[in-house]
Amino acid sequence: CDAFPTESATRWRYDLNKKEFFSDKVSVKIDNKPFANGAMRECFRAKKLSNFCGSHTEEDWHLPFANVVAKRYMKETDRQTYFDDVTLQMDAKYWAEEFNKAGPPKKIDIMQMMIIELSERPDKPLYHVETVIEGKYVKYNSNSGYVESHDHVCRNTPQAFSHFTFEASGHKCMVVDIQGVGDIYTDPQIHTYNAQGYGSGNLATQGMSLFFNSHRCNIVCEALNLSSFDLTKKGKKR
C-alpha cells in the first residue's frame, strides 16, 4: 500500500481502567483492495504512523511497526458496533493478563485493537486496526462448543484459558472463540451469565454449557487447579 496517499485519521483507543475511549491523530495509508475476508469483515493491508514525533520521512513508512491490518464490516454497520468490538477484545485482553499471572506453562496474549476513523473522507469510514502477526492462523474453539483438534488431539492452552476465565470470574463470564497465531489471539467472544453486553455472539449460560459439553480438562487446567465442571441434565441436552 506504499503507492496509496497518506491520510490524516483519528485513532480511538480504549482505556480499560477508566472504561472509556480516548483519541489522537495519526497518519495512515490503506490499500483499497482487501487481501482476505472472514464471515463478516474484510481485511486490508495498511500502514500507520503516530503524529507524536511530528512529520514523517518516506523511510518511516518502511519500518516494521508501521505495518498493520485494517478490518471493516462488509455490510453496513452502525458506528457503535466498532466501539463495542474493541471493548470486548480489550476486556478479553484483561482476562489474558489474569491468566498469565496465574502462572500457566505457556503465556498468552490478545491483540491490542483500536479504531481508525478516516475523518478527511466525506463518509468518515471506520476500521478496526491490529498489528500484523505472521504465521498459521488457527481457530481453537468457538462460541458454540466447537474445539479444534488434529487426529483427535487439541491444544491445551487455549481450552484451559476459556475454562480459567469462567472460574476466575466467579462463573460470571467466559472468553471463547479463541483464534489466532500460536498463543497470540484475536477476535474472541465473551459469554456472560446474564446475557448482558458483547453482542449477539454472547450466548450466556447456554454458551458456557456448550463449552463444557466438549471440554475435557487437560494438564494446563490441572496446573492451574481449575475445578472440573459438571453440567446439569438441562445443560447436557443443549
Secondary structure as UniProt FT lines:
FT   TURN            2..3
FT   STRAND          7..15
FT   TURN            16..19
FT   STRAND          20..30
FT   STRAND          36..37
FT   STRAND          41..50
FT   TURN            52..53
FT   HELIX           58..62
FT   HELIX           64..66
FT   STRAND          67..73
FT   HELIX           79..101
FT   STRAND          109..110
FT   STRAND          114..117
FT   TURN            119..120
FT   TURN            122..123
FT   STRAND          126..131
FT   STRAND          137..139
FT   TURN            143..144
FT   TURN            151..152
FT   HELIX           156..168
FT   TURN            169..170
FT   STRAND          173..176
FT   STRAND          179..181
FT   TURN            182..183
FT   STRAND          184..185
FT   STRAND          189..192
FT   TURN            193..194
FT   TURN            200..201
FT   HELIX           204..214
FT   HELIX           219..223
FT   TURN            224..225
FT   HELIX           233..237
//
